[in-house]
Amino acid sequence: MKKFLLFSSILLAPLAITPALSAQETVASPRYSQPLVIAQDAVKADPFFLTRAKNLARQAAERENGGLSQYRAETSMYGPAIDSPHVENEDGSVTFSFKGGAPGFVSPTLETVATVSPAGIVTIGYNGPIRPAAAQPPQPEPTPAATDPIPQVPSQIIDQIKDLVE
């Protein structure tokens, strides 16, 4: 029990002294003709829209490619919406660019680009063989992670933990 308390205290101590981290703002890259915003910012306005849009885009691709018996999208289109390959457009729509193939595929064979409007209307911009990387729309580069070192636990907290264990 003492080991558990020590271990838990060590793990939770940095959380108690670290200030809450806020979401980093995404800066639009100057190479885009139309400013794009990562869809994480849109979730603030309507937390359910991104999930709904992801599902609508995936389902449209499934219909276009013969149904679930013939086609499956990549796994990111089934997981959390924030992890799906998407970009939010200036007009509030979300564009998904994802790959897929026959059920159980190892290497995807098809690429789909689908845009979902705020009203839920899906427009398939491309659905066909995977294009070379040069033909694909540029993806925004992720912002580099903060280089702040892990905060050090003050020695008095460590002393308190040792006292608890003893």
C-alpha positions as CSV (number, residue, x, y, z in Angstrom):
1,M,0.0,0.0,0.0
2,K,2.9,2.3,0.8
3,K,4.4,1.7,-2.6
4,F,1.2,2.5,-4.3
5,L,0.8,5.8,-2.3
6,L,4.4,6.7,-3.2
7,F,4.0,5.9,-6.8
8,S,0.6,7.7,-7.1
9,S,2.0,10.8,-5.3
10,I,5.0,11.0,-7.6
11,L,2.8,10.7,-10.7
12,L,0.3,13.3,-9.5
13,A,2.6,15.8,-8.0
14,P,3.6,17.5,-11.3
15,L,-0.1,17.9,-12.1
16,A,-0.7,19.8,-8.9
17,I,2.1,22.3,-9.6
18,T,1.9,22.6,-13.4
19,P,-0.4,25.4,-14.7
20,A,-3.2,24.3,-17.0
21,L,-2.1,24.2,-20.6
22,S,-4.3,25.9,-23.1
23,A,-4.8,24.8,-26.7
24,Q,-2.2,26.2,-29.0
25,E,-3.5,28.5,-31.7
26,T,-2.9,27.4,-35.2
27,V,-1.3,29.9,-37.6
28,A,-2.5,29.7,-41.2
29,S,0.4,29.0,-43.6
30,P,0.9,31.6,-46.2
31,R,1.1,29.0,-49.0
32,Y,-2.7,28.5,-49.0
33,S,-4.8,30.7,-51.2
34,Q,-7.8,30.3,-48.8
35,P,-7.0,30.5,-45.1
36,L,-7.6,27.2,-43.4
37,V,-8.0,26.5,-39.7
38,I,-7.4,23.1,-38.0
39,A,-10.8,21.7,-37.2
40,Q,-9.9,21.6,-33.5
41,D,-10.9,25.2,-33.4
42,A,-14.3,24.5,-34.9
43,V,-15.1,22.0,-32.1
44,K,-15.3,25.0,-29.7
45,A,-18.3,26.2,-31.6
46,D,-20.2,22.9,-32.1
47,P,-18.5,19.9,-30.4
48,F,-20.8,17.4,-32.3
49,F,-20.3,18.8,-35.8
50,L,-16.9,17.3,-36.4
51,T,-18.0,13.8,-35.4
52,R,-21.1,14.1,-37.5
53,A,-19.1,15.4,-40.5
54,K,-16.6,12.6,-40.1
55,N,-19.3,9.9,-40.1
56,L,-21.1,11.5,-43.1
57,A,-17.9,11.7,-45.1
58,R,-17.0,8.1,-44.4
59,Q,-20.5,6.8,-45.2
60,A,-20.5,8.7,-48.5
61,A,-17.2,7.0,-49.4
62,E,-18.6,3.6,-48.4
63,R,-21.6,4.2,-50.7
64,E,-19.5,5.4,-53.6
65,N,-17.2,2.4,-53.4
66,G,-19.8,-0.4,-53.2
67,G,-20.8,-0.6,-49.5
68,L,-19.1,-2.2,-46.5
69,S,-18.8,-5.5,-48.3
70,Q,-16.5,-3.9,-50.9
71,Y,-14.8,-1.0,-49.1
72,R,-13.5,0.1,-45.7
73,A,-12.0,3.5,-44.9
74,E,-8.7,3.8,-43.0
75,T,-9.0,3.3,-39.2
76,S,-8.7,7.1,-38.4
77,M,-12.2,7.5,-39.9
78,Y,-13.6,5.2,-37.3
79,G,-11.9,6.6,-34.3
80,P,-12.1,10.0,-32.5
81,A,-13.1,12.7,-35.0
82,I,-10.2,14.9,-33.8
83,D,-7.8,12.3,-35.0
84,S,-9.3,12.0,-38.5
85,P,-7.5,13.6,-41.5
86,H,-9.5,16.8,-41.8
87,V,-9.2,20.5,-42.4
88,E,-11.9,23.1,-41.6
89,N,-12.6,25.5,-44.4
90,E,-13.3,29.2,-43.9
91,D,-17.0,28.7,-44.8
92,G,-17.4,26.3,-41.8
93,S,-17.3,23.2,-43.9
94,V,-14.9,20.4,-43.1
95,T,-12.8,18.6,-45.8
96,F,-11.7,15.0,-45.1
97,S,-8.9,13.4,-47.2
98,F,-8.6,9.7,-46.4
99,K,-7.6,6.4,-47.9
100,G,-9.3,3.0,-48.0
101,G,-9.6,-0.3,-49.7
102,A,-11.1,-3.8,-49.7
103,P,-12.1,-5.0,-46.2
104,G,-8.9,-6.2,-44.4
105,F,-6.6,-4.2,-46.7
106,V,-2.9,-3.9,-45.7
107,S,-2.1,-1.2,-48.3
108,P,-4.9,1.2,-49.2
109,T,-5.9,1.4,-52.9
110,L,-8.5,4.2,-53.0
111,E,-8.4,7.8,-51.9
112,T,-11.4,10.0,-51.1
113,V,-11.7,13.7,-50.6
114,A,-15.1,14.7,-49.1
115,T,-16.3,18.0,-47.9
116,V,-19.2,18.3,-45.5
117,S,-21.1,21.5,-45.2
118,P,-22.5,22.8,-41.8
119,A,-25.9,21.7,-43.1
120,G,-24.6,18.1,-43.5
121,I,-24.4,18.1,-47.3
122,V,-21.5,15.9,-48.5
123,T,-19.6,16.7,-51.7
124,I,-17.1,14.1,-53.0
125,G,-14.3,16.1,-54.6
126,Y,-12.2,13.0,-55.5
127,N,-12.8,9.3,-55.3
128,G,-10.4,7.1,-57.1
129,P,-6.9,5.5,-57.1
130,I,-4.4,7.0,-54.7
131,R,-2.7,10.0,-56.3
132,P,0.9,10.8,-56.0
133,A,1.8,13.0,-53.1
134,A,2.4,16.0,-55.4
135,A,-1.2,15.9,-56.6
136,Q,-2.8,15.8,-53.2
137,P,-3.9,19.1,-51.5
138,P,-1.2,20.3,-49.1
139,Q,-1.8,19.4,-45.5
140,P,-1.2,22.0,-42.8
141,E,2.1,21.4,-40.9
142,P,1.6,20.6,-37.3
143,T,2.8,23.2,-34.9
144,P,5.9,22.2,-33.1
145,A,5.4,21.0,-29.5
146,A,6.5,23.3,-26.8
147,T,10.1,22.8,-25.8
148,D,9.5,23.5,-22.2
149,P,11.3,21.0,-19.9
150,I,9.2,18.8,-17.6
151,P,8.7,20.8,-14.4
152,Q,10.8,19.8,-11.5
153,V,9.0,18.7,-8.4
154,P,10.0,20.9,-5.4
155,S,12.0,19.1,-2.8
156,Q,9.4,19.8,-0.1
157,I,6.8,17.8,-2.0
158,I,9.2,14.9,-2.2
159,D,9.9,15.2,1.5
160,Q,6.2,15.1,2.2
161,I,5.8,11.9,0.0
162,K,8.7,10.3,1.9
163,D,7.0,11.1,5.2
164,L,3.8,9.5,4.0
165,V,5.6,6.4,3.1
166,E,7.4,6.1,6.4
